[in-house]
């Protein structure tokens, strides 16, 4: 098993839409991918950052999911 932990900044003007994109990715899209085990989203108290934690069967499956357009979109600002 391999775990990916990534923290995303929630800019004040785009906070709700960015969080919704993350929620959709981690609850609706990633669970359908081969090798997915589980994931969690953790929002800090100030609601300025969300940490996404996802568990995968192996590194090969994690690398494959990182090529998804929906995953790449969230990596940019």
N, CA, C and O atoms as a Maestro MAE file, in Angstrom:
{
 s_m_m2io_version
 :::
 2.0.0
}

f_m_ct {
 s_m_title
 :::
 protein
 m_atom[308] {
  # First column is atom index #
  i_m_mmod_type
  r_m_x_coord
  r_m_y_coord
  r_m_z_coord
  i_m_residue_number
  s_m_chain_name
  s_m_pdb_residue_name
  s_m_pdb_atom_name
  i_m_atomic_number
  :::
  1 25 0.848 -1.182 0.000 1 A "UNK " " N  " 7
  2 3 0.000 0.000 0.000 1 A "UNK " " CA " 6
  3 2 0.892 1.243 0.000 1 A "UNK " " C  " 6
  4 15 1.968 1.257 0.598 1 A "UNK " " O  " 8
  5 25 0.419 2.276 -0.681 2 A "UNK " " N  " 7
  6 3 1.112 3.566 -0.699 2 A "UNK " " CA " 6
  7 2 0.095 4.653 -0.368 2 A "UNK " " C  " 6
  8 15 -1.051 4.600 -0.814 2 A "UNK " " O  " 8
  9 25 0.525 5.643 0.420 3 A "UNK " " N  " 7
  10 3 -0.356 6.732 0.831 3 A "UNK " " CA " 6
  11 2 0.154 8.045 0.256 3 A "UNK " " C  " 6
  12 15 1.335 8.376 0.359 3 A "UNK " " O  " 8
  13 25 -0.771 8.785 -0.354 4 A "UNK " " N  " 7
  14 3 -0.462 10.119 -0.861 4 A "UNK " " CA " 6
  15 2 -1.131 11.132 0.054 4 A "UNK " " C  " 6
  16 15 -2.330 11.044 0.316 4 A "UNK " " O  " 8
  17 25 -0.359 12.089 0.536 5 A "UNK " " N  " 7
  18 3 -0.888 13.180 1.353 5 A "UNK " " CA " 6
  19 2 -0.526 14.478 0.651 5 A "UNK " " C  " 6
  20 15 0.645 14.742 0.379 5 A "UNK " " O  " 8
  21 25 -1.535 15.285 0.362 6 A "UNK " " N  " 7
  22 3 -1.303 16.544 -0.353 6 A "UNK " " CA " 6
  23 2 -2.161 17.622 0.276 6 A "UNK " " C  " 6
  24 15 -3.348 17.413 0.526 6 A "UNK " " O  " 8
  25 25 -1.560 18.780 0.532 7 A "UNK " " N  " 7
  26 3 -2.293 19.909 1.095 7 A "UNK " " CA " 6
  27 2 -2.573 20.925 -0.004 7 A "UNK " " C  " 6
  28 15 -1.681 21.312 -0.759 7 A "UNK " " O  " 8
  29 25 -3.827 21.346 -0.075 8 A "UNK " " N  " 7
  30 3 -4.277 22.324 -1.055 8 A "UNK " " CA " 6
  31 2 -4.648 23.608 -0.326 8 A "UNK " " C  " 6
  32 15 -5.288 23.565 0.725 8 A "UNK " " O  " 8
  33 25 -4.250 24.750 -0.879 9 A "UNK " " N  " 7
  34 3 -4.597 26.059 -0.324 9 A "UNK " " CA " 6
  35 2 -5.962 26.457 -0.869 9 A "UNK " " C  " 6
  36 15 -6.221 26.336 -2.066 9 A "UNK " " O  " 8
  37 25 -6.826 26.928 0.011 10 A "UNK " " N  " 7
  38 3 -8.155 27.389 -0.384 10 A "UNK " " CA " 6
  39 2 -8.148 28.909 -0.373 10 A "UNK " " C  " 6
  40 15 -8.351 29.527 0.672 10 A "UNK " " O  " 8
  41 25 -7.914 29.511 -1.532 11 A "UNK " " N  " 7
  42 3 -7.924 30.971 -1.647 11 A "UNK " " CA " 6
  43 2 -9.310 31.493 -1.309 11 A "UNK " " C  " 6
  44 15 -10.313 30.892 -1.695 11 A "UNK " " O  " 8
  45 25 -9.373 32.603 -0.594 12 A "UNK " " N  " 7
  46 3 -10.656 33.114 -0.094 12 A "UNK " " CA " 6
  47 2 -11.696 33.317 -1.184 12 A "UNK " " C  " 6
  48 15 -12.868 33.013 -0.960 12 A "UNK " " O  " 8
  49 25 -11.321 33.811 -2.338 13 A "UNK " " N  " 7
  50 3 -12.291 34.071 -3.392 13 A "UNK " " CA " 6
  51 2 -12.804 32.826 -4.092 13 A "UNK " " C  " 6
  52 15 -13.894 32.833 -4.665 13 A "UNK " " O  " 8
  53 25 -12.016 31.749 -4.045 14 A "UNK " " N  " 7
  54 3 -12.378 30.520 -4.753 14 A "UNK " " CA " 6
  55 2 -12.512 29.335 -3.806 14 A "UNK " " C  " 6
  56 15 -12.548 28.188 -4.252 14 A "UNK " " O  " 8
  57 25 -12.587 29.599 -2.513 15 A "UNK " " N  " 7
  58 3 -12.560 28.547 -1.502 15 A "UNK " " CA " 6
  59 2 -13.642 27.491 -1.717 15 A "UNK " " C  " 6
  60 15 -13.345 26.297 -1.740 15 A "UNK " " O  " 8
  61 25 -14.889 27.920 -1.873 16 A "UNK " " N  " 7
  62 3 -15.990 26.967 -1.975 16 A "UNK " " CA " 6
  63 2 -15.902 26.114 -3.230 16 A "UNK " " C  " 6
  64 15 -16.127 24.905 -3.171 16 A "UNK " " O  " 8
  65 25 -15.579 26.723 -4.366 17 A "UNK " " N  " 7
  66 3 -15.520 25.952 -5.607 17 A "UNK " " CA " 6
  67 2 -14.328 24.996 -5.608 17 A "UNK " " C  " 6
  68 15 -14.435 23.876 -6.105 17 A "UNK " " O  " 8
  69 25 -13.206 25.424 -5.061 18 A "UNK " " N  " 7
  70 3 -12.031 24.536 -5.004 18 A "UNK " " CA " 6
  71 2 -12.291 23.367 -4.059 18 A "UNK " " C  " 6
  72 15 -11.944 22.229 -4.374 18 A "UNK " " O  " 8
  73 25 -12.898 23.635 -2.906 19 A "UNK " " N  " 7
  74 3 -13.198 22.541 -1.985 19 A "UNK " " CA " 6
  75 2 -14.181 21.569 -2.625 19 A "UNK " " C  " 6
  76 15 -14.042 20.357 -2.461 19 A "UNK " " O  " 8
  77 25 -15.160 22.074 -3.343 20 A "UNK " " N  " 7
  78 3 -16.143 21.206 -3.999 20 A "UNK " " CA " 6
  79 2 -15.473 20.334 -5.058 20 A "UNK " " C  " 6
  80 15 -15.828 19.163 -5.200 20 A "UNK " " O  " 8
  81 25 -14.515 20.879 -5.801 21 A "UNK " " N  " 7
  82 3 -13.778 20.077 -6.785 21 A "UNK " " CA " 6
  83 2 -12.982 18.969 -6.093 21 A "UNK " " C  " 6
  84 15 -12.947 17.832 -6.563 21 A "UNK " " O  " 8
  85 25 -12.353 19.311 -4.986 22 A "UNK " " N  " 7
  86 3 -11.611 18.304 -4.224 22 A "UNK " " CA " 6
  87 2 -12.544 17.229 -3.683 22 A "UNK " " C  " 6
  88 15 -12.252 16.037 -3.775 22 A "UNK " " O  " 8
  89 25 -13.664 17.659 -3.122 23 A "UNK " " N  " 7
  90 3 -14.624 16.706 -2.576 23 A "UNK " " CA " 6
  91 2 -15.099 15.746 -3.661 23 A "UNK " " C  " 6
  92 15 -15.156 14.535 -3.445 23 A "UNK " " O  " 8
  93 25 -15.435 16.285 -4.816 24 A "UNK " " N  " 7
  94 3 -15.912 15.446 -5.915 24 A "UNK " " CA " 6
  95 2 -14.827 14.468 -6.364 24 A "UNK " " C  " 6
  96 15 -15.102 13.285 -6.563 24 A "UNK " " O  " 8
  97 25 -13.595 14.958 -6.523 25 A "UNK " " N  " 7
  98 3 -12.500 14.094 -6.948 25 A "UNK " " CA " 6
  99 2 -12.286 12.947 -5.963 25 A "UNK " " C  " 6
  100 15 -12.188 11.786 -6.360 25 A "UNK " " O  " 8
  101 25 -12.214 13.286 -4.673 26 A "UNK " " N  " 7
  102 3 -11.866 12.279 -3.668 26 A "UNK " " CA " 6
  103 2 -13.032 11.402 -3.224 26 A "UNK " " C  " 6
  104 15 -12.805 10.365 -2.602 26 A "UNK " " O  " 8
  105 25 -14.280 11.786 -3.525 27 A "UNK " " N  " 7
  106 3 -15.416 10.951 -3.113 27 A "UNK " " CA " 6
  107 2 -16.162 10.312 -4.275 27 A "UNK " " C  " 6
  108 15 -16.860 9.315 -4.088 27 A "UNK " " O  " 8
  109 25 -16.021 10.876 -5.479 28 A "UNK " " N  " 7
  110 3 -16.779 10.352 -6.618 28 A "UNK " " CA " 6
  111 2 -15.908 9.786 -7.736 28 A "UNK " " C  " 6
  112 15 -16.297 8.815 -8.385 28 A "UNK " " O  " 8
  113 25 -14.745 10.372 -7.970 29 A "UNK " " N  " 7
  114 3 -13.912 9.955 -9.104 29 A "UNK " " CA " 6
  115 2 -12.843 8.944 -8.689 29 A "UNK " " C  " 6
  116 15 -12.741 7.874 -9.288 29 A "UNK " " O  " 8
  117 25 -12.054 9.270 -7.679 30 A "UNK " " N  " 7
  118 3 -10.976 8.367 -7.269 30 A "UNK " " CA " 6
  119 2 -11.466 6.992 -6.827 30 A "UNK " " C  " 6
  120 15 -10.819 5.997 -7.152 30 A "UNK " " O  " 8
  121 25 -12.587 6.890 -6.096 31 A "UNK " " N  " 7
  122 3 -13.035 5.554 -5.684 31 A "UNK " " CA " 6
  123 2 -13.340 4.609 -6.849 31 A "UNK " " C  " 6
  124 15 -13.409 3.397 -6.651 31 A "UNK " " O  " 8
  125 25 -13.519 5.133 -8.038 32 A "UNK " " N  " 7
  126 3 -13.796 4.303 -9.210 32 A "UNK " " CA " 6
  127 2 -12.524 3.842 -9.915 32 A "UNK " " C  " 6
  128 15 -12.596 3.052 -10.856 32 A "UNK " " O  " 8
  129 25 -11.367 4.320 -9.476 33 A "UNK " " N  " 7
  130 3 -10.106 4.012 -10.144 33 A "UNK " " CA " 6
  131 2 -9.510 2.705 -9.623 33 A "UNK " " C  " 6
  132 15 -9.647 2.354 -8.451 33 A "UNK " " O  " 8
  133 25 -8.847 2.003 -10.536 34 A "UNK " " N  " 7
  134 3 -8.187 0.746 -10.189 34 A "UNK " " CA " 6
  135 2 -7.104 1.010 -9.149 34 A "UNK " " C  " 6
  136 15 -6.294 1.923 -9.309 34 A "UNK " " O  " 8
  137 25 -7.090 0.222 -8.098 35 A "UNK " " N  " 7
  138 3 -6.068 0.336 -7.071 35 A "UNK " " CA " 6
  139 2 -6.419 1.240 -5.906 35 A "UNK " " C  " 6
  140 15 -5.668 1.316 -4.933 35 A "UNK " " O  " 8
  141 25 -7.557 1.929 -5.992 36 A "UNK " " N  " 7
  142 3 -7.992 2.825 -4.909 36 A "UNK " " CA " 6
  143 2 -8.380 2.000 -3.683 36 A "UNK " " C  " 6
  144 15 -9.045 0.972 -3.807 36 A "UNK " " O  " 8
  145 25 -7.966 2.450 -2.511 37 A "UNK " " N  " 7
  146 3 -8.354 1.798 -1.259 37 A "UNK " " CA " 6
  147 2 -9.256 2.715 -0.446 37 A "UNK " " C  " 6
  148 15 -10.374 2.333 -0.100 37 A "UNK " " O  " 8
  149 25 -8.785 3.927 -0.134 38 A "UNK " " N  " 7
  150 3 -9.585 4.845 0.684 38 A "UNK " " CA " 6
  151 2 -9.005 6.249 0.598 38 A "UNK " " C  " 6
  152 15 -7.887 6.448 0.122 38 A "UNK " " O  " 8
  153 25 -9.794 7.230 1.072 39 A "UNK " " N  " 7
  154 3 -9.295 8.604 1.127 39 A "UNK " " CA " 6
  155 2 -10.041 9.401 2.186 39 A "UNK " " C  " 6
  156 15 -11.141 9.038 2.604 39 A "UNK " " O  " 8
  157 25 -9.419 10.494 2.609 40 A "UNK " " N  " 7
  158 3 -10.004 11.422 3.577 40 A "UNK " " CA " 6
  159 2 -9.613 12.842 3.195 40 A "UNK " " C  " 6
  160 15 -8.527 13.086 2.668 40 A "UNK " " O  " 8
  161 25 -10.517 13.769 3.469 41 A "UNK " " N  " 7
  162 3 -10.223 15.192 3.323 41 A "UNK " " CA " 6
  163 2 -10.259 15.808 4.714 41 A "UNK " " C  " 6
  164 15 -11.208 15.590 5.469 41 A "UNK " " O  " 8
  165 25 -9.230 16.574 5.055 42 A "UNK " " N  " 7
  166 3 -9.136 17.185 6.376 42 A "UNK " " CA " 6
  167 2 -9.019 18.697 6.194 42 A "UNK " " C  " 6
  168 15 -8.035 19.188 5.640 42 A "UNK " " O  " 8
  169 25 -10.021 19.423 6.660 43 A "UNK " " N  " 7
  170 3 -10.074 20.880 6.548 43 A "UNK " " CA " 6
  171 2 -9.530 21.491 7.835 43 A "UNK " " C  " 6
  172 15 -9.938 21.098 8.928 43 A "UNK " " O  " 8
  173 25 -8.603 22.456 7.713 44 A "UNK " " N  " 7
  174 3 -8.073 23.076 8.928 44 A "UNK " " CA " 6
  175 2 -9.120 24.018 9.545 44 A "UNK " " C  " 6
  176 15 -10.107 24.365 8.897 44 A "UNK " " O  " 8
  177 25 -8.899 24.421 10.783 45 A "UNK " " N  " 7
  178 3 -9.867 25.252 11.517 45 A "UNK " " CA " 6
  179 2 -10.163 26.569 10.825 45 A "UNK " " C  " 6
  180 15 -11.297 27.047 10.867 45 A "UNK " " O  " 8
  181 25 -9.180 27.154 10.200 46 A "UNK " " N  " 7
  182 3 -9.354 28.447 9.541 46 A "UNK " " CA " 6
  183 2 -10.028 28.311 8.168 46 A "UNK " " C  " 6
  184 15 -10.373 29.307 7.532 46 A "UNK " " O  " 8
  185 25 -10.205 27.069 7.730 47 A "UNK " " N  " 7
  186 3 -10.785 26.762 6.418 47 A "UNK " " CA " 6
  187 2 -9.990 27.393 5.277 47 A "UNK " " C  " 6
  188 15 -10.553 27.858 4.286 47 A "UNK " " O  " 8
  189 25 -8.666 27.396 5.445 48 A "UNK " " N  " 7
  190 3 -7.783 27.940 4.419 48 A "UNK " " CA " 6
  191 2 -6.981 26.851 3.707 48 A "UNK " " C  " 6
  192 15 -6.406 27.092 2.645 48 A "UNK " " O  " 8
  193 25 -6.946 25.661 4.290 49 A "UNK " " N  " 7
  194 3 -6.214 24.536 3.710 49 A "UNK " " CA " 6
  195 2 -7.012 23.255 3.902 49 A "UNK " " C  " 6
  196 15 -7.700 23.067 4.906 49 A "UNK " " O  " 8
  197 25 -6.898 22.388 2.914 50 A "UNK " " N  " 7
  198 3 -7.477 21.054 3.046 50 A "UNK " " CA " 6
  199 2 -6.383 20.052 2.683 50 A "UNK " " C  " 6
  200 15 -5.714 20.181 1.658 50 A "UNK " " O  " 8
  201 25 -6.219 19.064 3.536 51 A "UNK " " N  " 7
  202 3 -5.253 18.007 3.272 51 A "UNK " " CA " 6
  203 2 -6.016 16.784 2.796 51 A "UNK " " C  " 6
  204 15 -6.946 16.315 3.452 51 A "UNK " " O  " 8
  205 25 -5.607 16.283 1.654 52 A "UNK " " N  " 7
  206 3 -6.218 15.088 1.080 52 A "UNK " " CA " 6
  207 2 -5.260 13.925 1.291 52 A "UNK " " C  " 6
  208 15 -4.072 14.016 0.983 52 A "UNK " " O  " 8
  209 25 -5.791 12.838 1.819 53 A "UNK " " N  " 7
  210 3 -5.000 11.641 2.061 53 A "UNK " " CA " 6
  211 2 -5.676 10.497 1.319 53 A "UNK " " C  " 6
  212 15 -6.861 10.232 1.520 53 A "UNK " " O  " 8
  213 25 -4.921 9.824 0.461 54 A "UNK " " N  " 7
  214 3 -5.485 8.720 -0.316 54 A "UNK " " CA " 6
  215 2 -4.553 7.516 -0.254 54 A "UNK " " C  " 6
  216 15 -3.334 7.647 -0.363 54 A "UNK " " O  " 8
  217 25 -5.145 6.357 -0.079 55 A "UNK " " N  " 7
  218 3 -4.396 5.105 -0.019 55 A "UNK " " CA " 6
  219 2 -4.624 4.314 -1.305 55 A "UNK " " C  " 6
  220 15 -5.749 4.184 -1.788 55 A "UNK " " O  " 8
  221 25 -3.526 3.794 -1.842 56 A "UNK " " N  " 7
  222 3 -3.550 3.056 -3.103 56 A "UNK " " CA " 6
  223 2 -2.863 1.715 -2.922 56 A "UNK " " C  " 6
  224 15 -2.012 1.559 -2.047 56 A "UNK " " O  " 8
  225 25 -3.229 0.753 -3.744 57 A "UNK " " N  " 7
  226 3 -2.633 -0.582 -3.656 57 A "UNK " " CA " 6
  227 2 -1.122 -0.546 -3.861 57 A "UNK " " C  " 6
  228 15 -0.372 -1.205 -3.141 57 A "UNK " " O  " 8
  229 25 -0.682 0.235 -4.854 58 A "UNK " " N  " 7
  230 3 0.753 0.319 -5.127 58 A "UNK " " CA " 6
  231 2 1.067 1.610 -5.886 58 A "UNK " " C  " 6
  232 15 0.166 2.318 -6.337 58 A "UNK " " O  " 8
  233 25 2.342 1.895 -6.015 59 A "UNK " " N  " 7
  234 3 2.777 3.145 -6.641 59 A "UNK " " CA " 6
  235 2 2.349 3.234 -8.105 59 A "UNK " " C  " 6
  236 15 2.018 4.319 -8.583 59 A "UNK " " O  " 8
  237 25 2.351 2.126 -8.812 60 A "UNK " " N  " 7
  238 3 1.960 2.119 -10.228 60 A "UNK " " CA " 6
  239 2 0.533 2.641 -10.410 60 A "UNK " " C  " 6
  240 15 0.268 3.410 -11.334 60 A "UNK " " O  " 8
  241 25 -0.372 2.233 -9.543 61 A "UNK " " N  " 7
  242 3 -1.770 2.671 -9.647 61 A "UNK " " CA " 6
  243 2 -1.913 4.143 -9.245 61 A "UNK " " C  " 6
  244 15 -2.734 4.865 -9.811 61 A "UNK " " O  " 8
  245 25 -1.126 4.578 -8.283 62 A "UNK " " N  " 7
  246 3 -1.133 5.989 -7.892 62 A "UNK " " CA " 6
  247 2 -0.638 6.867 -9.041 62 A "UNK " " C  " 6
  248 15 -1.245 7.895 -9.339 62 A "UNK " " O  " 8
  249 25 0.443 6.475 -9.676 63 A "UNK " " N  " 7
  250 3 0.990 7.245 -10.796 63 A "UNK " " CA " 6
  251 2 -0.034 7.329 -11.925 63 A "UNK " " C  " 6
  252 15 -0.177 8.384 -12.544 63 A "UNK " " O  " 8
  253 25 -0.738 6.252 -12.201 64 A "UNK " " N  " 7
  254 3 -1.747 6.242 -13.266 64 A "UNK " " CA " 6
  255 2 -2.859 7.240 -12.979 64 A "UNK " " C  " 6
  256 15 -3.309 7.939 -13.887 64 A "UNK " " O  " 8
  257 25 -3.305 7.317 -11.738 65 A "UNK " " N  " 7
  258 3 -4.404 8.230 -11.403 65 A "UNK " " CA " 6
  259 2 -3.940 9.684 -11.467 65 A "UNK " " C  " 6
  260 15 -4.755 10.574 -11.709 65 A "UNK " " O  " 8
  261 25 -2.681 9.936 -11.259 66 A "UNK " " N  " 7
  262 3 -2.170 11.301 -11.333 66 A "UNK " " CA " 6
  263 2 -2.186 11.840 -12.763 66 A "UNK " " C  " 6
  264 15 -1.994 13.037 -12.977 66 A "UNK " " O  " 8
  265 25 -2.412 10.969 -13.737 67 A "UNK " " N  " 7
  266 3 -2.532 11.395 -15.132 67 A "UNK " " CA " 6
  267 2 -3.959 11.780 -15.506 67 A "UNK " " C  " 6
  268 15 -4.190 12.274 -16.610 67 A "UNK " " O  " 8
  269 25 -4.919 11.566 -14.611 68 A "UNK " " N  " 7
  270 3 -6.307 11.955 -14.886 68 A "UNK " " CA " 6
  271 2 -6.410 13.475 -14.993 68 A "UNK " " C  " 6
  272 15 -5.803 14.196 -14.202 68 A "UNK " " O  " 8
  273 25 -7.174 13.962 -15.966 69 A "UNK " " N  " 7
  274 3 -7.357 15.408 -16.129 69 A "UNK " " CA " 6
  275 2 -7.911 16.049 -14.865 69 A "UNK " " C  " 6
  276 15 -7.472 17.133 -14.480 69 A "UNK " " O  " 8
  277 25 -8.878 15.389 -14.209 70 A "UNK " " N  " 7
  278 3 -9.490 15.963 -13.006 70 A "UNK " " CA " 6
  279 2 -8.477 16.096 -11.870 70 A "UNK " " C  " 6
  280 15 -8.603 16.992 -11.035 70 A "UNK " " O  " 8
  281 25 -7.481 15.221 -11.830 71 A "UNK " " N  " 7
  282 3 -6.434 15.308 -10.818 71 A "UNK " " CA " 6
  283 2 -5.462 16.429 -11.178 71 A "UNK " " C  " 6
  284 15 -5.062 17.209 -10.313 71 A "UNK " " O  " 8
  285 25 -5.085 16.509 -12.444 72 A "UNK " " N  " 7
  286 3 -4.136 17.535 -12.892 72 A "UNK " " CA " 6
  287 2 -4.683 18.945 -12.687 72 A "UNK " " C  " 6
  288 15 -3.936 19.849 -12.313 72 A "UNK " " O  " 8
  289 25 -5.978 19.142 -12.927 73 A "UNK " " N  " 7
  290 3 -6.591 20.465 -12.777 73 A "UNK " " CA " 6
  291 2 -6.402 21.027 -11.377 73 A "UNK " " C  " 6
  292 15 -6.233 22.235 -11.212 73 A "UNK " " O  " 8
  293 25 -6.429 20.171 -10.373 74 A "UNK " " N  " 7
  294 3 -6.320 20.628 -8.991 74 A "UNK " " CA " 6
  295 2 -4.886 20.943 -8.584 74 A "UNK " " C  " 6
  296 15 -4.668 21.559 -7.541 74 A "UNK " " O  " 8
  297 25 -3.924 20.543 -9.369 75 A "UNK " " N  " 7
  298 3 -2.524 20.784 -9.027 75 A "UNK " " CA " 6
  299 2 -2.103 22.216 -9.335 75 A "UNK " " C  " 6
  300 15 -1.060 22.677 -8.872 75 A "UNK " " O  " 8
  301 25 -2.916 22.912 -10.114 76 A "UNK " " N  " 7
  302 3 -2.585 24.277 -10.537 76 A "UNK " " CA " 6
  303 2 -3.248 25.275 -9.603 76 A "UNK " " C  " 6
  304 15 -4.459 25.233 -9.388 76 A "UNK " " O  " 8
  305 25 -2.444 26.171 -9.054 77 A "UNK " " N  " 7
  306 3 -2.928 27.261 -8.231 77 A "UNK " " CA " 6
  307 2 -4.175 27.077 -7.607 77 A "UNK " " C  " 6
  308 15 -4.645 27.964 -6.894 77 A "UNK " " O  " 8
  :::
 }
 m_bond[307] {
  # First column is bond index #
  i_m_from
  i_m_to
  i_m_order
  :::
  1 1 2 1
  2 2 3 1
  3 3 4 2
  4 3 5 1
  5 5 6 1
  6 6 7 1
  7 7 8 2
  8 7 9 1
  9 9 10 1
  10 10 11 1
  11 11 12 2
  12 11 13 1
  13 13 14 1
  14 14 15 1
  15 15 16 2
  16 15 17 1
  17 17 18 1
  18 18 19 1
  19 19 20 2
  20 19 21 1
  21 21 22 1
  22 22 23 1
  23 23 24 2
  24 23 25 1
  25 25 26 1
  26 26 27 1
  27 27 28 2
  28 27 29 1
  29 29 30 1
  30 30 31 1
  31 31 32 2
  32 31 33 1
  33 33 34 1
  34 34 35 1
  35 35 36 2
  36 35 37 1
  37 37 38 1
  38 38 39 1
  39 39 40 2
  40 39 41 1
  41 41 42 1
  42 42 43 1
  43 43 44 2
  44 43 45 1
  45 45 46 1
  46 46 47 1
  47 47 48 2
  48 47 49 1
  49 49 50 1
  50 50 51 1
  51 51 52 2
  52 51 53 1
  53 53 54 1
  54 54 55 1
  55 55 56 2
  56 55 57 1
  57 57 58 1
  58 58 59 1
  59 59 60 2
  60 59 61 1
  61 61 62 1
  62 62 63 1
  63 63 64 2
  64 63 65 1
  65 65 66 1
  66 66 67 1
  67 67 68 2
  68 67 69 1
  69 69 70 1
  70 70 71 1
  71 71 72 2
  72 71 73 1
  73 73 74 1
  74 74 75 1
  75 75 76 2
  76 75 77 1
  77 77 78 1
  78 78 79 1
  79 79 80 2
  80 79 81 1
  81 81 82 1
  82 82 83 1
  83 83 84 2
  84 83 85 1
  85 85 86 1
  86 86 87 1
  87 87 88 2
  88 87 89 1
  89 89 90 1
  90 90 91 1
  91 91 92 2
  92 91 93 1
  93 93 94 1
  94 94 95 1
  95 95 96 2
  96 95 97 1
  97 97 98 1
  98 98 99 1
  99 99 100 2
  100 99 101 1
  101 101 102 1
  102 102 103 1
  103 103 104 2
  104 103 105 1
  105 105 106 1
  106 106 107 1
  107 107 108 2
  108 107 109 1
  109 109 110 1
  110 110 111 1
  111 111 112 2
  112 111 113 1
  113 113 114 1
  114 114 115 1
  115 115 116 2
  116 115 117 1
  117 117 118 1
  118 118 119 1
  119 119 120 2
  120 119 121 1
  121 121 122 1
  122 122 123 1
  123 123 124 2
  124 123 125 1
  125 125 126 1
  126 126 127 1
  127 127 128 2
  128 127 129 1
  129 129 130 1
  130 130 131 1
  131 131 132 2
  132 131 133 1
  133 133 134 1
  134 134 135 1
  135 135 136 2
  136 135 137 1
  137 137 138 1
  138 138 139 1
  139 139 140 2
  140 139 141 1
  141 141 142 1
  142 142 143 1
  143 143 144 2
  144 143 145 1
  145 145 146 1
  146 146 147 1
  147 147 148 2
  148 147 149 1
  149 149 150 1
  150 150 151 1
  151 151 152 2
  152 151 153 1
  153 153 154 1
  154 154 155 1
  155 155 156 2
  156 155 157 1
  157 157 158 1
  158 158 159 1
  159 159 160 2
  160 159 161 1
  161 161 162 1
  162 162 163 1
  163 163 164 2
  164 163 165 1
  165 165 166 1
  166 166 167 1
  167 167 168 2
  168 167 169 1
  169 169 170 1
  170 170 171 1
  171 171 172 2
  172 171 173 1
  173 173 174 1
  174 174 175 1
  175 175 176 2
  176 175 177 1
  177 177 178 1
  178 178 179 1
  179 179 180 2
  180 179 181 1
  181 181 182 1
  182 182 183 1
  183 183 184 2
  184 183 185 1
  185 185 186 1
  186 186 187 1
  187 187 188 2
  188 187 189 1
  189 189 190 1
  190 190 191 1
  191 191 192 2
  192 191 193 1
  193 193 194 1
  194 194 195 1
  195 195 196 2
  196 195 197 1
  197 197 198 1
  198 198 199 1
  199 199 200 2
  200 199 201 1
  201 201 202 1
  202 202 203 1
  203 203 204 2
  204 203 205 1
  205 205 206 1
  206 206 207 1
  207 207 208 2
  208 207 209 1
  209 209 210 1
  210 210 211 1
  211 211 212 2
  212 211 213 1
  213 213 214 1
  214 214 215 1
  215 215 216 2
  216 215 217 1
  217 217 218 1
  218 218 219 1
  219 219 220 2
  220 219 221 1
  221 221 222 1
  222 222 223 1
  223 223 224 2
  224 223 225 1
  225 225 226 1
  226 226 227 1
  227 227 228 2
  228 227 229 1
  229 229 230 1
  230 230 231 1
  231 231 232 2
  232 231 233 1
  233 233 234 1
  234 234 235 1
  235 235 236 2
  236 235 237 1
  237 237 238 1
  238 238 239 1
  239 239 240 2
  240 239 241 1
  241 241 242 1
  242 242 243 1
  243 243 244 2
  244 243 245 1
  245 245 246 1
  246 246 247 1
  247 247 248 2
  248 247 249 1
  249 249 250 1
  250 250 251 1
  251 251 252 2
  252 251 253 1
  253 253 254 1
  254 254 255 1
  255 255 256 2
  256 255 257 1
  257 257 258 1
  258 258 259 1
  259 259 260 2
  260 259 261 1
  261 261 262 1
  262 262 263 1
  263 263 264 2
  264 263 265 1
  265 265 266 1
  266 266 267 1
  267 267 268 2
  268 267 269 1
  269 269 270 1
  270 270 271 1
  271 271 272 2
  272 271 273 1
  273 273 274 1
  274 274 275 1
  275 275 276 2
  276 275 277 1
  277 277 278 1
  278 278 279 1
  279 279 280 2
  280 279 281 1
  281 281 282 1
  282 282 283 1
  283 283 284 2
  284 283 285 1
  285 285 286 1
  286 286 287 1
  287 287 288 2
  288 287 289 1
  289 289 290 1
  290 290 291 1
  291 291 292 2
  292 291 293 1
  293 293 294 1
  294 294 295 1
  295 295 296 2
  296 295 297 1
  297 297 298 1
  298 298 299 1
  299 299 300 2
  300 299 301 1
  301 301 302 1
  302 302 303 1
  303 303 304 2
  304 303 305 1
  305 305 306 1
  306 306 307 1
  307 307 308 2
  :::
 }
}
